[in-house]
Amino acid sequence: MRKQLIVFSTLLLFGASSMVSCNGGEKKTPKEEVKTDVYTCPMKCNNGQTYDKPGKCTECEMDLEKVTKS
Ligand SMILES: [Zn+2]
């Protein structure tokens, strides 16, 4: 019975230390904000509708302008 207790406590210690080292290895990775570019018609068609892909306005067929959200 005693052996089991020792094994259990060593496992517990090992587990705890490995958890700590795991946390230490995981350095803070700053969340990089993914800038999502949107495109909008220079004529602000459809109340300045934005598109997530470059292209042409569906209303006036003008080239869409890139809008960088901040
Ligand atoms: Zn347009």
N, CA, C, O and the ligand as a Tripos MOL2 file, in Angstrom:
@<TRIPOS>MOLECULE
protein
  281   279    71     0     0
PROTEIN
NO_CHARGES

@<TRIPOS>ATOM
      1 N           0.8250   -1.2120    0.0000 N.3       1 MET1
      2 CA          0.0000    0.0000    0.0000 C.3       1 MET1
      3 C           0.8570    1.2590    0.0000 C.2       1 MET1
      4 O           0.5350    2.2630   -0.6370 O.2       1 MET1
      5 N           1.9700    1.1660    0.7460 N.am      2 ARG2
      6 CA          2.8170    2.3500    0.8720 C.3       2 ARG2
      7 C           3.5150    2.6590   -0.4460 C.2       2 ARG2
      8 O           3.6890    3.8130   -0.8390 O.2       2 ARG2
      9 N           3.9040    1.5820   -1.1040 N.am      3 LYS3
     10 CA          4.5850    1.7690   -2.3920 C.3       3 LYS3
     11 C           3.6740    2.5190   -3.3640 C.2       3 LYS3
     12 O           4.1000    3.4120   -4.0970 O.2       3 LYS3
     13 N           2.4480    2.1300   -3.3360 N.am      4 GLN4
     14 CA          1.4860    2.7550   -4.2470 C.3       4 GLN4
     15 C           1.3840    4.2510   -3.9810 C.2       4 GLN4
     16 O           1.2750    5.0640   -4.8990 O.2       4 GLN4
     17 N           1.4230    4.5850   -2.7040 N.am      5 LEU5
     18 CA          1.3190    5.9820   -2.3090 C.3       5 LEU5
     19 C           2.5140    6.7710   -2.8380 C.2       5 LEU5
     20 O           2.3810    7.8940   -3.3250 O.2       5 LEU5
     21 N           3.6990    6.1370   -2.7220 N.am      6 ILE6
     22 CA          4.9200    6.8140   -3.1910 C.3       6 ILE6
     23 C           4.8550    7.0110   -4.7080 C.2       6 ILE6
     24 O           5.1590    8.0790   -5.2380 O.2       6 ILE6
     25 N           4.4520    5.9520   -5.3670 N.am      7 VAL7
     26 CA          4.3570    6.0340   -6.8280 C.3       7 VAL7
     27 C           3.3670    7.1230   -7.2390 C.2       7 VAL7
     28 O           3.5870    7.8850   -8.1810 O.2       7 VAL7
     29 N           2.2920    7.1570   -6.5030 N.am      8 PHE8
     30 CA          1.2520    8.1360   -6.8110 C.3       8 PHE8
     31 C           1.7620    9.5560   -6.6170 C.2       8 PHE8
     32 O           1.5280   10.4380   -7.4420 O.2       8 PHE8
     33 N           2.4760    9.7580   -5.4870 N.am      9 SER9
     34 CA          2.9620   11.1060   -5.1920 C.3       9 SER9
     35 C           4.0510   11.5240   -6.1710 C.2       9 SER9
     36 O           4.1360   12.6960   -6.5380 O.2       9 SER9
     37 N           4.8960   10.5660   -6.6020 N.am     10 THR10
     38 CA          5.9280   10.9130   -7.5750 C.3      10 THR10
     39 C           5.2870   11.2660   -8.9180 C.2      10 THR10
     40 O           5.7230   12.1780   -9.6200 O.2      10 THR10
     41 N           4.2610   10.5290   -9.2390 N.am     11 LEU11
     42 CA          3.5570   10.8170  -10.4800 C.3      11 LEU11
     43 C           2.9390   12.2150  -10.4200 C.2      11 LEU11
     44 O           2.9440   12.9760  -11.3880 O.2      11 LEU11
     45 N           2.4150   12.5050   -9.2440 N.am     12 LEU12
     46 CA          1.7770   13.8050   -9.0450 C.3      12 LEU12
     47 C           2.8130   14.9160   -9.1710 C.2      12 LEU12
     48 O           2.5750   15.9410   -9.8100 O.2      12 LEU12
     49 N           3.9690   14.6890   -8.5470 N.am     13 LEU13
     50 CA          5.0490   15.6800   -8.6010 C.3      13 LEU13
     51 C           5.5250   15.8560  -10.0410 C.2      13 LEU13
     52 O           5.6950   16.9710  -10.5360 O.2      13 LEU13
     53 N           5.7310   14.7190  -10.6870 N.am     14 PHE14
     54 CA          6.2110   14.7570  -12.0550 C.3      14 PHE14
     55 C           5.2090   15.4940  -12.9480 C.2      14 PHE14
     56 O           5.5680   16.3060  -13.8000 O.2      14 PHE14
     57 N           3.9680   15.1770  -12.7160 N.am     15 GLY15
     58 CA          2.9350   15.8230  -13.5160 C.3      15 GLY15
     59 C           2.9130   17.3120  -13.2860 C.2      15 GLY15
     60 O           2.7670   18.0950  -14.2250 O.2      15 GLY15
     61 N           3.0590   17.7090  -12.0160 N.am     16 ALA16
     62 CA          3.0180   19.1260  -11.6940 C.3      16 ALA16
     63 C           4.2000   19.8550  -12.3070 C.2      16 ALA16
     64 O           4.0590   20.9510  -12.8480 O.2      16 ALA16
     65 N           5.3880   19.2200  -12.2130 N.am     17 SER17
     66 CA          6.5850   19.8820  -12.7350 C.3      17 SER17
     67 C           6.5380   19.9670  -14.2510 C.2      17 SER17
     68 O           6.9900   20.9480  -14.8420 O.2      17 SER17
     69 N           5.9890   18.9330  -14.8740 N.am     18 SER18
     70 CA          5.9100   18.9650  -16.3290 C.3      18 SER18
     71 C           4.9090   20.0190  -16.7850 C.2      18 SER18
     72 O           5.0450   20.6200  -17.8510 O.2      18 SER18
     73 N           3.9010   20.2230  -15.9440 N.am     19 MET19
     74 CA          2.9230   21.2590  -16.2710 C.3      19 MET19
     75 C           3.5660   22.6380  -16.2100 C.2      19 MET19
     76 O           3.3070   23.5090  -17.0400 O.2      19 MET19
     77 N           4.4230   22.8070  -15.1840 N.am     20 VAL20
     78 CA          5.0950   24.0890  -15.0070 C.3      20 VAL20
     79 C           6.0270   24.3540  -16.1820 C.2      20 VAL20
     80 O           6.0520   25.4470  -16.7470 O.2      20 VAL20
     81 N           6.7930   23.3220  -16.5340 N.am     21 SER21
     82 CA          7.7470   23.4980  -17.6250 C.3      21 SER21
     83 C           7.0190   23.7380  -18.9380 C.2      21 SER21
     84 O           7.4950   24.4440  -19.8270 O.2      21 SER21
     85 N           5.8720   23.1380  -19.0230 N.am     22 CYS22
     86 CA          5.0750   23.3250  -20.2340 C.3      22 CYS22
     87 C           4.6230   24.7810  -20.3360 C.2      22 CYS22
     88 O           4.6620   25.4030  -21.3970 O.2      22 CYS22
     89 N           4.1940   25.2900  -19.1900 N.am     23 ASN23
     90 CA          3.7610   26.6880  -19.1730 C.3      23 ASN23
     91 C           4.9150   27.6250  -19.4630 C.2      23 ASN23
     92 O           4.7610   28.6420  -20.1380 O.2      23 ASN23
     93 N           6.1040   27.2520  -18.9240 N.am     24 GLY24
     94 CA          7.2680   28.0980  -19.1310 C.3      24 GLY24
     95 C           7.6880   28.1130  -20.5880 C.2      24 GLY24
     96 O           8.1240   29.1340  -21.1190 O.2      24 GLY24
     97 N           7.5480   26.9530  -21.2240 N.am     25 GLY25
     98 CA          7.9530   26.8730  -22.6270 C.3      25 GLY25
     99 C           7.0120   27.6480  -23.5160 C.2      25 GLY25
    100 O           7.4010   28.1900  -24.5510 O.2      25 GLY25
    101 N           5.7670   27.6890  -23.0910 N.am     26 GLU26
    102 CA          4.8110   28.4090  -23.9090 C.3      26 GLU26
    103 C           4.9290   29.8990  -23.6480 C.2      26 GLU26
    104 O           4.3030   30.4410  -22.7370 O.2      26 GLU26
    105 N           5.7120   30.5230  -24.4340 N.am     27 LYS27
    106 CA          5.8900   31.9560  -24.2350 C.3      27 LYS27
    107 C           4.6840   32.7050  -24.7710 C.2      27 LYS27
    108 O           3.9570   32.2640  -25.6620 O.2      27 LYS27
    109 N           4.5300   33.8410  -24.1750 N.am     28 LYS28
    110 CA          3.3810   34.6470  -24.5690 C.3      28 LYS28
    111 C           3.4700   35.0140  -26.0430 C.2      28 LYS28
    112 O           4.3940   35.6910  -26.4930 O.2      28 LYS28
    113 N           2.5230   34.5620  -26.7310 N.am     29 THR29
    114 CA          2.4840   34.9180  -28.1440 C.3      29 THR29
    115 C           1.4290   36.0090  -28.3240 C.2      29 THR29
    116 O           0.2290   35.7610  -28.2020 O.2      29 THR29
    117 N           1.8920   37.1940  -28.6100 N.am     30 PRO30
    118 CA          0.9360   38.2870  -28.7920 C.3      30 PRO30
    119 C           0.0040   37.9900  -29.9430 C.2      30 PRO30
    120 O           0.4180   37.6410  -31.0490 O.2      30 PRO30
    121 N          -1.2350   38.1380  -29.6460 N.am     31 LYS31
    122 CA         -2.2090   37.8400  -30.6910 C.3      31 LYS31
    123 C          -2.0930   38.8570  -31.8150 C.2      31 LYS31
    124 O          -2.3930   40.0410  -31.6600 O.2      31 LYS31
    125 N          -1.6580   38.3580  -32.9170 N.am     32 GLU32
    126 CA         -1.5270   39.2520  -34.0570 C.3      32 GLU32
    127 C          -2.9010   39.5090  -34.6490 C.2      32 GLU32
    128 O          -3.6160   38.6030  -35.0760 O.2      32 GLU32
    129 N          -3.2170   40.7470  -34.6500 N.am     33 GLU33
    130 CA         -4.5120   41.0810  -35.2150 C.3      33 GLU33
    131 C          -4.4460   40.9830  -36.7350 C.2      33 GLU33
    132 O          -3.6900   41.6880  -37.4020 O.2      33 GLU33
    133 N          -5.2390   40.1140  -37.2280 N.am     34 VAL34
    134 CA         -5.2480   39.9330  -38.6720 C.3      34 VAL34
    135 C          -6.0290   41.0650  -39.2970 C.2      34 VAL34
    136 O          -7.2370   41.2160  -39.1150 O.2      34 VAL34
    137 N          -5.2860   41.8430  -40.0350 N.am     35 LYS35
    138 CA         -5.9610   42.9660  -40.6770 C.3      35 LYS35
    139 C          -6.7520   42.4620  -41.8680 C.2      35 LYS35
    140 O          -6.2200   41.8740  -42.8100 O.2      35 LYS35
    141 N          -8.0000   42.7100  -41.7840 N.am     36 THR36
    142 CA         -8.8320   42.2700  -42.8900 C.3      36 THR36
    143 C          -9.1440   43.4640  -43.7770 C.2      36 THR36
    144 O          -9.8190   44.4180  -43.3910 O.2      36 THR36
    145 N          -8.6280   43.3570  -44.9570 N.am     37 ASP37
    146 CA         -8.8770   44.4440  -45.8920 C.3      37 ASP37
    147 C         -10.2470   44.2720  -46.5290 C.2      37 ASP37
    148 O         -10.6610   43.1760  -46.9040 O.2      37 ASP37
    149 N         -10.8980   45.3560  -46.6280 N.am     38 VAL38
    150 CA        -12.1740   45.3250  -47.3250 C.3      38 VAL38
    151 C         -12.1000   46.3060  -48.4850 C.2      38 VAL38
    152 O         -11.2600   47.2060  -48.5100 O.2      38 VAL38
    153 N         -12.9470   46.1240  -49.3870 N.am     39 TYR39
    154 CA        -12.9550   46.9590  -50.5790 C.3      39 TYR39
    155 C         -14.2990   47.6320  -50.7190 C.2      39 TYR39
    156 O         -15.3540   47.0530  -50.4570 O.2      39 TYR39
    157 N         -14.2200   48.8480  -51.1320 N.am     40 THR40
    158 CA        -15.4710   49.5790  -51.2830 C.3      40 THR40
    159 C         -15.4400   50.3900  -52.5740 C.2      40 THR40
    160 O         -14.3780   50.7150  -53.1060 O.2      40 THR40
    161 N         -16.5990   50.6940  -53.0420 N.am     41 CYS41
    162 CA        -16.7030   51.4790  -54.2570 C.3      41 CYS41
    163 C         -16.3850   52.9420  -53.9380 C.2      41 CYS41
    164 O         -16.8610   53.4770  -52.9370 O.2      41 CYS41
    165 N         -15.5850   53.5860  -54.7820 N.am     42 PRO42
    166 CA        -15.2780   54.9970  -54.5390 C.3      42 PRO42
    167 C         -16.5150   55.8800  -54.6150 C.2      42 PRO42
    168 O         -16.5210   56.9950  -54.0920 O.2      42 PRO42
    169 N         -17.5320   55.3950  -55.2490 N.am     43 MET43
    170 CA        -18.7660   56.1710  -55.3540 C.3      43 MET43
    171 C         -19.7280   55.8700  -54.2060 C.2      43 MET43
    172 O         -20.8340   56.4060  -54.1390 O.2      43 MET43
    173 N         -19.2780   55.0030  -53.3140 N.am     44 LYS44
    174 CA        -20.0930   54.6110  -52.1510 C.3      44 LYS44
    175 C         -21.4700   54.1000  -52.5590 C.2      44 LYS44
    176 O         -22.4970   54.4870  -52.0010 O.2      44 LYS44
    177 N         -21.4490   53.2440  -53.5250 N.am     45 CYS45
    178 CA        -22.7100   52.6530  -53.9510 C.3      45 CYS45
    179 C         -23.2720   51.7710  -52.8290 C.2      45 CYS45
    180 O         -22.5350   51.2660  -51.9820 O.2      45 CYS45
    181 N         -24.5570   51.6070  -52.8520 N.am     46 ASN46
    182 CA        -25.2350   50.7890  -51.8300 C.3      46 ASN46
    183 C         -24.8210   51.2140  -50.4240 C.2      46 ASN46
    184 O         -24.5090   50.3870  -49.5680 O.2      46 ASN46
    185 N         -24.8290   52.5260  -50.2150 N.am     47 ASN47
    186 CA        -24.4760   53.0780  -48.9010 C.3      47 ASN47
    187 C         -23.0790   52.6510  -48.4580 C.2      47 ASN47
    188 O         -22.8500   52.2910  -47.3030 O.2      47 ASN47
    189 N         -22.1650   52.7030  -49.4070 N.am     48 GLY48
    190 CA        -20.7810   52.3680  -49.0680 C.3      48 GLY48
    191 C         -20.5920   50.8990  -48.7670 C.2      48 GLY48
    192 O         -19.8660   50.5320  -47.8430 O.2      48 GLY48
    193 N         -21.2300   50.0800  -49.5270 N.am     49 GLN49
    194 CA        -21.1220   48.6400  -49.3240 C.3      49 GLN49
    195 C         -19.6790   48.1940  -49.4830 C.2      49 GLN49
    196 O         -18.9630   48.6470  -50.3770 O.2      49 GLN49
    197 N         -19.2750   47.3100  -48.6090 N.am     50 THR50
    198 CA        -17.9030   46.8130  -48.6750 C.3      50 THR50
    199 C         -17.8770   45.3850  -49.1860 C.2      50 THR50
    200 O         -18.8100   44.6040  -48.9980 O.2      50 THR50
    201 N         -16.7750   45.0810  -49.8340 N.am     51 TYR51
    202 CA        -16.5750   43.7420  -50.3630 C.3      51 TYR51
    203 C         -15.2970   43.1920  -49.7550 C.2      51 TYR51
    204 O         -14.3620   43.9480  -49.4920 O.2      51 TYR51
    205 N         -15.2460   41.8990  -49.5310 N.am     52 ASP52
    206 CA        -14.0290   41.3290  -48.9460 C.3      52 ASP52
    207 C         -13.0310   40.9060  -50.0140 C.2      52 ASP52
    208 O         -11.9700   40.3640  -49.7050 O.2      52 ASP52
    209 N         -13.3680   41.1500  -51.2360 N.am     53 LYS53
    210 CA        -12.4340   40.8220  -52.3120 C.3      53 LYS53
    211 C         -12.3360   41.9990  -53.2560 C.2      53 LYS53
    212 O         -13.3090   42.7200  -53.4780 O.2      53 LYS53
    213 N         -11.1400   42.1860  -53.8130 N.am     54 PRO54
    214 CA        -11.0000   43.2750  -54.7850 C.3      54 PRO54
    215 C         -11.7680   42.9370  -56.0540 C.2      54 PRO54
    216 O         -12.0020   41.7730  -56.3780 O.2      54 PRO54
    217 N         -12.1400   43.9660  -56.7410 N.am     55 GLY55
    218 CA        -12.8810   43.7130  -57.9640 C.3      55 GLY55
    219 C         -13.5610   44.9810  -58.4210 C.2      55 GLY55
    220 O         -13.0420   46.0840  -58.2500 O.2      55 GLY55
    221 N         -14.6990   44.8130  -58.9870 N.am     56 LYS56
    222 CA        -15.4360   45.9620  -59.4830 C.3      56 LYS56
    223 C         -16.7700   46.0710  -58.7860 C.2      56 LYS56
    224 O         -17.3730   45.0760  -58.3850 O.2      56 LYS56
    225 N         -17.2060   47.2840  -58.6530 N.am     57 CYS57
    226 CA        -18.4900   47.5270  -58.0160 C.3      57 CYS57
    227 C         -19.5950   46.8950  -58.8340 C.2      57 CYS57
    228 O         -19.6140   46.9680  -60.0630 O.2      57 CYS57
    229 N         -20.5010   46.2830  -58.1260 N.am     58 THR58
    230 CA        -21.5890   45.6110  -58.8230 C.3      58 THR58
    231 C         -22.5860   46.6170  -59.3770 C.2      58 THR58
    232 O         -23.3750   46.2940  -60.2660 O.2      58 THR58
    233 N         -22.5500   47.8430  -58.8470 N.am     59 GLU59
    234 CA        -23.5000   48.8620  -59.2720 C.3      59 GLU59
    235 C         -22.9790   49.6610  -60.4580 C.2      59 GLU59
    236 O         -23.6220   49.7350  -61.5050 O.2      59 GLU59
    237 N         -21.7810   50.2680  -60.2740 N.am     60 CYS60
    238 CA        -21.2770   51.1580  -61.3160 C.3      60 CYS60
    239 C         -20.0560   50.5860  -62.0230 C.2      60 CYS60
    240 O         -19.5200   51.2110  -62.9380 O.2      60 CYS60
    241 N         -19.6220   49.4220  -61.6120 N.am     61 GLU61
    242 CA        -18.5010   48.7220  -62.2260 C.3      61 GLU61
    243 C         -17.1920   49.4990  -62.1600 C.2      61 GLU61
    244 O         -16.3110   49.3320  -63.0030 O.2      61 GLU61
    245 N         -17.0820   50.3380  -61.1620 N.am     62 MET62
    246 CA        -15.8070   51.0020  -60.9340 C.3      62 MET62
    247 C         -14.9110   50.0870  -60.1200 C.2      62 MET62
    248 O         -15.3890   49.2140  -59.3960 O.2      62 MET62
    249 N         -13.6100   50.2940  -60.2460 N.am     63 ASP63
    250 CA        -12.6810   49.4790  -59.4590 C.3      63 ASP63
    251 C         -12.8560   49.7940  -57.9760 C.2      63 ASP63
    252 O         -12.9280   50.9520  -57.5660 O.2      63 ASP63
    253 N         -12.9180   48.7490  -57.2100 N.am     64 LEU64
    254 CA        -13.1040   48.9290  -55.7770 C.3      64 LEU64
    255 C         -11.8230   49.4400  -55.1290 C.2      64 LEU64
    256 O         -10.7160   49.0730  -55.5240 O.2      64 LEU64
    257 N         -11.9940   50.2710  -54.1540 N.am     65 GLU65
    258 CA        -10.8540   50.7940  -53.4250 C.3      65 GLU65
    259 C         -10.6590   50.0310  -52.1340 C.2      65 GLU65
    260 O         -11.6100   49.6420  -51.4560 O.2      65 GLU65
    261 N          -9.3940   49.8300  -51.8200 N.am     66 LYS66
    262 CA         -9.0830   49.0790  -50.6020 C.3      66 LYS66
    263 C          -9.2840   49.9550  -49.3790 C.2      66 LYS66
    264 O          -8.8370   51.1010  -49.3280 O.2      66 LYS66
    265 N          -9.9540   49.3980  -48.4170 N.am     67 VAL67
    266 CA        -10.1500   50.1080  -47.1570 C.3      67 VAL67
    267 C          -9.5040   49.2820  -46.0630 C.2      67 VAL67
    268 O          -9.8890   48.1370  -45.8230 O.2      67 VAL67
    269 N          -8.5290   49.8630  -45.4080 N.am     68 THR68
    270 CA         -7.8590   49.1470  -44.3290 C.3      68 THR68
    271 C          -8.4910   49.5250  -43.0050 C.2      68 THR68
    272 O          -8.4440   50.6740  -42.5640 O.2      68 THR68
    273 N          -9.0790   48.5240  -42.3940 N.am     69 LYS69
    274 CA         -9.7170   48.7700  -41.1020 C.3      69 LYS69
    275 C          -8.6500   48.9250  -40.0390 C.2      69 LYS69
    276 O          -7.6510   48.2050  -40.0380 O.2      69 LYS69
    277 N          -8.8560   49.8400  -39.1580 N.am     70 SER70
    278 CA         -7.8910   50.0500  -38.0860 C.3      70 SER70
    279 C          -8.5290   49.7310  -36.7450 C.2      70 SER70
    280 O          -7.8760   49.8450  -35.7080 O.2      70 SER70
    281 ZN        -20.1640   51.7140  -57.3300 Zn       71 ZN71
@<TRIPOS>BOND
     1     1     2 1
     2     2     3 1
     3     3     4 2
     4     3     5 am
     5     5     6 1
     6     6     7 1
     7     7     8 2
     8     7     9 am
     9     9    10 1
    10    10    11 1
    11    11    12 2
    12    11    13 am
    13    13    14 1
    14    14    15 1
    15    15    16 2
    16    15    17 am
    17    17    18 1
    18    18    19 1
    19    19    20 2
    20    19    21 am
    21    21    22 1
    22    22    23 1
    23    23    24 2
    24    23    25 am
    25    25    26 1
    26    26    27 1
    27    27    28 2
    28    27    29 am
    29    29    30 1
    30    30    31 1
    31    31    32 2
    32    31    33 am
    33    33    34 1
    34    34    35 1
    35    35    36 2
    36    35    37 am
    37    37    38 1
    38    38    39 1
    39    39    40 2
    40    39    41 am
    41    41    42 1
    42    42    43 1
    43    43    44 2
    44    43    45 am
    45    45    46 1
    46    46    47 1
    47    47    48 2
    48    47    49 am
    49    49    50 1
    50    50    51 1
    51    51    52 2
    52    51    53 am
    53    53    54 1
    54    54    55 1
    55    55    56 2
    56    55    57 am
    57    57    58 1
    58    58    59 1
    59    59    60 2
    60    59    61 am
    61    61    62 1
    62    62    63 1
    63    63    64 2
    64    63    65 am
    65    65    66 1
    66    66    67 1
    67    67    68 2
    68    67    69 am
    69    69    70 1
    70    70    71 1
    71    71    72 2
    72    71    73 am
    73    73    74 1
    74    74    75 1
    75    75    76 2
    76    75    77 am
    77    77    78 1
    78    78    79 1
    79    79    80 2
    80    79    81 am
    81    81    82 1
    82    82    83 1
    83    83    84 2
    84    83    85 am
    85    85    86 1
    86    86    87 1
    87    87    88 2
    88    87    89 am
    89    89    90 1
    90    90    91 1
    91    91    92 2
    92    91    93 am
    93    93    94 1
    94    94    95 1
    95    95    96 2
    96    95    97 am
    97    97    98 1
    98    98    99 1
    99    99   100 2
   100    99   101 am
   101   101   102 1
   102   102   103 1
   103   103   104 2
   104   103   105 am
   105   105   106 1
   106   106   107 1
   107   107   108 2
   108   107   109 am
   109   109   110 1
   110   110   111 1
   111   111   112 2
   112   111   113 am
   113   113   114 1
   114   114   115 1
   115   115   116 2
   116   115   117 am
   117   117   118 1
   118   118   119 1
   119   119   120 2
   120   119   121 am
   121   121   122 1
   122   122   123 1
   123   123   124 2
   124   123   125 am
   125   125   126 1
   126   126   127 1
   127   127   128 2
   128   127   129 am
   129   129   130 1
   130   130   131 1
   131   131   132 2
   132   131   133 am
   133   133   134 1
   134   134   135 1
   135   135   136 2
   136   135   137 am
   137   137   138 1
   138   138   139 1
   139   139   140 2
   140   139   141 am
   141   141   142 1
   142   142   143 1
   143   143   144 2
   144   143   145 am
   145   145   146 1
   146   146   147 1
   147   147   148 2
   148   147   149 am
   149   149   150 1
   150   150   151 1
   151   151   152 2
   152   151   153 am
   153   153   154 1
   154   154   155 1
   155   155   156 2
   156   155   157 am
   157   157   158 1
   158   158   159 1
   159   159   160 2
   160   159   161 am
   161   161   162 1
   162   162   163 1
   163   163   164 2
   164   163   165 am
   165   165   166 1
   166   166   167 1
   167   167   168 2
   168   167   169 am
   169   169   170 1
   170   170   171 1
   171   171   172 2
   172   171   173 am
   173   173   174 1
   174   174   175 1
   175   175   176 2
   176   175   177 am
   177   177   178 1
   178   178   179 1
   179   179   180 2
   180   179   181 am
   181   181   182 1
   182   182   183 1
   183   183   184 2
   184   183   185 am
   185   185   186 1
   186   186   187 1
   187   187   188 2
   188   187   189 am
   189   189   190 1
   190   190   191 1
   191   191   192 2
   192   191   193 am
   193   193   194 1
   194   194   195 1
   195   195   196 2
   196   195   197 am
   197   197   198 1
   198   198   199 1
   199   199   200 2
   200   199   201 am
   201   201   202 1
   202   202   203 1
   203   203   204 2
   204   203   205 am
   205   205   206 1
   206   206   207 1
   207   207   208 2
   208   207   209 am
   209   209   210 1
   210   210   211 1
   211   211   212 2
   212   211   213 am
   213   213   214 1
   214   214   215 1
   215   215   216 2
   216   215   217 am
   217   217   218 1
   218   218   219 1
   219   219   220 2
   220   219   221 am
   221   221   222 1
   222   222   223 1
   223   223   224 2
   224   223   225 am
   225   225   226 1
   226   226   227 1
   227   227   228 2
   228   227   229 am
   229   229   230 1
   230   230   231 1
   231   231   232 2
   232   231   233 am
   233   233   234 1
   234   234   235 1
   235   235   236 2
   236   235   237 am
   237   237   238 1
   238   238   239 1
   239   239   240 2
   240   239   241 am
   241   241   242 1
   242   242   243 1
   243   243   244 2
   244   243   245 am
   245   245   246 1
   246   246   247 1
   247   247   248 2
   248   247   249 am
   249   249   250 1
   250   250   251 1
   251   251   252 2
   252   251   253 am
   253   253   254 1
   254   254   255 1
   255   255   256 2
   256   255   257 am
   257   257   258 1
   258   258   259 1
   259   259   260 2
   260   259   261 am
   261   261   262 1
   262   262   263 1
   263   263   264 2
   264   263   265 am
   265   265   266 1
   266   266   267 1
   267   267   268 2
   268   267   269 am
   269   269   270 1
   270   270   271 1
   271   271   272 2
   272   271   273 am
   273   273   274 1
   274   274   275 1
   275   275   276 2
   276   275   277 am
   277   277   278 1
   278   278   279 1
   279   279   280 2
@<TRIPOS>SUBSTRUCTURE
     1 MET1         2 RESIDUE 1 A MET
     2 ARG2         6 RESIDUE 1 A ARG
     3 LYS3        10 RESIDUE 1 A LYS
     4 GLN4        14 RESIDUE 1 A GLN
     5 LEU5        18 RESIDUE 1 A LEU
     6 ILE6        22 RESIDUE 1 A ILE
     7 VAL7        26 RESIDUE 1 A VAL
     8 PHE8        30 RESIDUE 1 A PHE
     9 SER9        34 RESIDUE 1 A SER
    10 THR10       38 RESIDUE 1 A THR
    11 LEU11       42 RESIDUE 1 A LEU
    12 LEU12       46 RESIDUE 1 A LEU
    13 LEU13       50 RESIDUE 1 A LEU
    14 PHE14       54 RESIDUE 1 A PHE
    15 GLY15       58 RESIDUE 1 A GLY
    16 ALA16       62 RESIDUE 1 A ALA
    17 SER17       66 RESIDUE 1 A SER
    18 SER18       70 RESIDUE 1 A SER
    19 MET19       74 RESIDUE 1 A MET
    20 VAL20       78 RESIDUE 1 A VAL
    21 SER21       82 RESIDUE 1 A SER
    22 CYS22       86 RESIDUE 1 A CYS
    23 ASN23       90 RESIDUE 1 A ASN
    24 GLY24       94 RESIDUE 1 A GLY
    25 GLY25       98 RESIDUE 1 A GLY
    26 GLU26      102 RESIDUE 1 A GLU
    27 LYS27      106 RESIDUE 1 A LYS
    28 LYS28      110 RESIDUE 1 A LYS
    29 THR29      114 RESIDUE 1 A THR
    30 PRO30      118 RESIDUE 1 A PRO
    31 LYS31      122 RESIDUE 1 A LYS
    32 GLU32      126 RESIDUE 1 A GLU
    33 GLU33      130 RESIDUE 1 A GLU
    34 VAL34      134 RESIDUE 1 A VAL
    35 LYS35      138 RESIDUE 1 A LYS
    36 THR36      142 RESIDUE 1 A THR
    37 ASP37      146 RESIDUE 1 A ASP
    38 VAL38      150 RESIDUE 1 A VAL
    39 TYR39      154 RESIDUE 1 A TYR
    40 THR40      158 RESIDUE 1 A THR
    41 CYS41      162 RESIDUE 1 A CYS
    42 PRO42      166 RESIDUE 1 A PRO
    43 MET43      170 RESIDUE 1 A MET
    44 LYS44      174 RESIDUE 1 A LYS
    45 CYS45      178 RESIDUE 1 A CYS
    46 ASN46      182 RESIDUE 1 A ASN
    47 ASN47      186 RESIDUE 1 A ASN
    48 GLY48      190 RESIDUE 1 A GLY
    49 GLN49      194 RESIDUE 1 A GLN
    50 THR50      198 RESIDUE 1 A THR
    51 TYR51      202 RESIDUE 1 A TYR
    52 ASP52      206 RESIDUE 1 A ASP
    53 LYS53      210 RESIDUE 1 A LYS
    54 PRO54      214 RESIDUE 1 A PRO
    55 GLY55      218 RESIDUE 1 A GLY
    56 LYS56      222 RESIDUE 1 A LYS
    57 CYS57      226 RESIDUE 1 A CYS
    58 THR58      230 RESIDUE 1 A THR
    59 GLU59      234 RESIDUE 1 A GLU
    60 CYS60      238 RESIDUE 1 A CYS
    61 GLU61      242 RESIDUE 1 A GLU
    62 MET62      246 RESIDUE 1 A MET
    63 ASP63      250 RESIDUE 1 A ASP
    64 LEU64      254 RESIDUE 1 A LEU
    65 GLU65      258 RESIDUE 1 A GLU
    66 LYS66      262 RESIDUE 1 A LYS
    67 VAL67      266 RESIDUE 1 A VAL
    68 THR68      270 RESIDUE 1 A THR
    69 LYS69      274 RESIDUE 1 A LYS
    70 SER70      278 RESIDUE 1 A SER
    71 ZN71       281 GROUP 0 **** ****
